[in-house]
Amino acid sequence: MSTQTWDAALYDRHHGFVASYGQDLLELLAALPGERVLDLGCGTGDHVALLRSRRVAADGVDASAEMIARAGDKYPDFPYFAVADARELGAEDQYDAVFSNAVLHWVPEPERVAASVARALRPGGRFVAEFGGAGNVGTIIRAAQEVRAESGLPAAPLPWYYPTVGEYALVVEGAGLEVRSAWLFDRPTVLDGTAGLQNWVRMFATFLLDGLDEAAFFAALEERVRETLWRNGAWWADYRRLRLVAVKPGAPRG
Ligand SMILES: C[S@@+](CC[C@H](N)C(=O)[O-])C[C@H]1O[C@@H](n2cnc3c(N)ncnc32)[C@H](O)[C@@H]1O
């Protein structure tokens, strides 16, 4: 499992944009009332709550006990949250759809994730996912590694899986799912406030700071990326997302 820990309160305070972008993915999911949907890596539960408000029978699982606890606190009327790892969902032929927003780049062993998702789907069920794709946050990573090198430190090993469309389609097909569509697209993403870039690193990439003085690191990082990522009074992360829809062969939907 990724060694990333999740500060659920910080996530909700400064990174609500992640779940907001996920609403677009929910439109692609197009879940119908009564359908059983699993939100894989549900975080603090907003998408499960939204689906439940549309009478979709949504469950949420996440590997982080802290995220699941916060989801339970936010939505006490929804006892549908559980701690589980994407690679071992333990569900079989159970869901009409597995939905996952901004999770799968955090999970090593993508073949195990795809197999676990395929098992959880009923025949005809669909997998609708979005996560970081090849080239995601390339400007931030490059600049951060340069700052580390200038301080005489080795490059920080990165925990993320950012595949190309071709690589990921093979993984999903290898699990027996049919890929219906997959695409990689740039989505520059505005970060919250003038400390947005710092908050982003503190939430998602603290390993970049290892061995460095934080204030000096951030000053050097911001100077290096300002020309590219600072626009109209805000920091923009150079997100690039991979979106995929795949179906488990078998009975048609409906
Ligand atoms: C950026 S958050 C996205 C949360 C939510 N899907 C949203 O749209 O707000 C990534 C989530 O992936 C979860 N995660 C990371 N590794 C996981 C794994 N192996 N299995 C399940 N969830 C995992 C984290 O705990 C975290 O809640």
The ligand as a MOL file (V3000), in Angstrom:
LIG
                    3D

  0  0  0     0  0            999 V3000
M  V30 BEGIN CTAB
M  V30 COUNTS 27 29 0 0 0
M  V30 BEGIN ATOM
M  V30 1 C -7.4060 12.2900 -3.5680 0
M  V30 2 S -8.3760 11.2650 -2.5370 0 CHG=1
M  V30 3 C -9.8850 11.1160 -3.4880 0
M  V30 4 C -11.0840 10.8530 -2.6050 0
M  V30 5 C -12.4490 10.8930 -3.3140 0
M  V30 6 N -12.5710 9.8510 -4.3200 0
M  V30 7 C -12.7510 12.2600 -3.8970 0
M  V30 8 O -13.0690 12.3400 -5.0950 0
M  V30 9 O -12.7100 13.2460 -3.1490 0 CHG=-1
M  V30 10 C -7.6350 9.6730 -2.7590 0
M  V30 11 C -8.2090 8.5920 -1.8680 0
M  V30 12 O -7.6830 7.3260 -2.2650 0
M  V30 13 C -7.6110 6.5180 -1.1160 0
M  V30 14 N -6.7160 5.3800 -1.3710 0
M  V30 15 C -5.3840 5.4020 -1.5440 0
M  V30 16 N -4.9100 4.1600 -1.7010 0
M  V30 17 C -5.9770 3.3170 -1.6330 0
M  V30 18 C -6.1330 1.8970 -1.7270 0
M  V30 19 N -5.0820 1.0760 -1.8970 0
M  V30 20 N -7.3740 1.3860 -1.6200 0
M  V30 21 C -8.4540 2.1930 -1.4200 0
M  V30 22 N -8.3470 3.5500 -1.3140 0
M  V30 23 C -7.1350 4.0980 -1.4190 0
M  V30 24 C -7.0730 7.4860 -0.0790 0
M  V30 25 O -7.2260 6.9950 1.2270 0
M  V30 26 C -7.8720 8.7450 -0.3850 0
M  V30 27 O -9.0450 8.8300 0.3640 0
M  V30 END ATOM
M  V30 BEGIN BOND
M  V30 1 1 1 2
M  V30 2 1 2 3
M  V30 3 1 2 10
M  V30 4 1 3 4
M  V30 5 1 4 5
M  V30 6 1 5 6
M  V30 7 1 5 7
M  V30 8 2 7 8
M  V30 9 1 7 9
M  V30 10 1 10 11
M  V30 11 1 11 12
M  V30 12 1 11 26
M  V30 13 1 12 13
M  V30 14 1 13 14
M  V30 15 1 13 24
M  V30 16 1 14 15
M  V30 17 1 14 23
M  V30 18 2 15 16
M  V30 19 1 16 17
M  V30 20 1 17 18
M  V30 21 2 17 23
M  V30 22 1 18 19
M  V30 23 2 18 20
M  V30 24 1 20 21
M  V30 25 2 21 22
M  V30 26 1 22 23
M  V30 27 1 24 25
M  V30 28 1 24 26
M  V30 29 1 26 27
M  V30 END BOND
M  V30 END CTAB
M  END
